[in-house]
């Protein structure tokens, strides 16, 4: 039951603040490691492109945004060297969006930094508390833990 010292609205704000702290720390470290132009939304895009590539239309569907919005983000990530456009070998009329070596490096470094950030939380809070927090969030959150449509969900 919510109480005056723990109102119901505080929980989502605290969860968002924890998320924001992790993401801000991630991007500060990525900038130090040669990825100063990566933004939080870019991570969702790079994940949605995946190892085999995708079309801009499919990317928009995966992200929950319009094809045009996906195309603008792709244009930006192509300009930054994280993505490339290539002919689709299965259909000459289509263009695929694929990760470049720089894009794969950004994703690889992100995974390593997230592990380091989790280790920092363990050092501060203790392994049992972090594991309990993760277990509780798994219990309360839907089974599909990693949803790529967050950019569209926030904007829609």
Buried (B, 14 or more C-beta within 10 A) or exposed (E): EEEEEEEEEEEEEEEEEEEEEBBEBBBEBBEEBEBEBBBBBBBBBBBBBBEEBBBBEBBBBBBBBBBEBBBEBBEBBBEBEBBBBEEEEEEEEEBBBBBBEBBBBBBEBBEEBBEEBEEEBBEEEEEEEBEEEEEEEEEEEEEEEEBBBBBBEEEE
